[in-house]
Amino acid sequence: EMGEPLPPKYPLYGRDAHRTRAGIHADGLNKFWRMYAPFDVPKLLGRPLELSYTRESGIAGLIFLIRQHTGREAGKDDPELRRVHDELLRQFDAGRQTAVEWEEIDELLGPTVLA
């Protein structure tokens, strides 16, 4: 320890080093994260791979967050998932600039997505 805080994007150890916003990255993690991630981040660093949900995260980002926070699977064609995605896009179209927190997404999700 050098007594200096690490920048958020510092390679390997920074707060955001293993965080994505892009749907294409979330899709890769959804399909086979061991192939997509450079190494087993949770095992080696003791922290999860993360996603900050933004306009660019898409349906794949929602699927990643649902799996990460609930352990459940959701399909891209689930109408309730699409409804939530459309609502989040409306928020961004209305000027939202910040990432969407899981608690906000969880509140929008209906029971059929998490069933």
Order of alpha helices (4+ residues) and beta strands (2+ residues): beta-alpha-alpha-beta-alpha-alpha-alpha
